[in-house]
């Protein structure tokens, strides 16, 4: 059954030690309004593990806010805007553990979780130095061919947070075709929180829309401009000026001041409107 909550109520669902997967891709359709709401909590969650193929500004906010202890991703950054400043700072200290991942290891781990099995075999990583960095990834012998394969362990996810274009009265949500791994995250997570731009009476599948059906979304949150300052095509573009302002604040050592400025904004809205 899908529940409708406010951003603050949904943000309160995160508890210490959870594995949290963030949807979207680098600077596109990131659940930024949700992450801002998490940082506005009187007590922020601690020791989170962040999971995703790529992470962008939303993850960097949570890392800078002291919520994250482990990152599992192929990339954390701001694309053409450069490095993710708080990730770069924390990863160079003992404050943050970066678990070595590739698209293959993440994909296999999620597939194993979807299949309800302990691991997924693959030829990925064979002949590389990566297994030395991940002693939890073991080798097995294929019982049919005798080949040596890597056994990537299943990746359980407590909460997946996605941002959608629309939601309807029945709890269905729509994404466009740039889905990244949102569909996989929705399939494996125990709780799926979806923020969305606008509500419609009923969704119908079209050529430019994919639908995640009810009851897969556990929680729906109406959050117009909820991916700002990342883009949410076709509704609004990337706000490069806002990302540069974030980089400037971090360069000046004023991350918390930047957060206070965010607190004064209408959460989930473009501050220019």
FENKAFEN-V12943 format. One record per helix or strand. SS is the DSSP state (H for helix, E for strand). FROM is the first residue (numbers start at 1). LEN is the number of residues. Records with the same first field share a line. If there is no record, write none. Layout:
SS=FROM-LEN ; FROM-LEN
This chain:
E=3-2 ; 19-4 ; 25-1 ; 28-1 ; 48-4 ; 54-2 ; 68-5 ; 75-3 ; 83-1 ; 97-3 ; 119-4 ; 138-4 ; 148-6 ; 157-12 ; 173-3 ; 189-12 ; 210-3 ; 219-4 ; 231-2 ; 236-1
H=7-5 ; 32-8 ; 57-8 ; 79-3 ; 85-7 ; 103-13 ; 130-4 ; 182-7 ; 240-12 ; 255-9
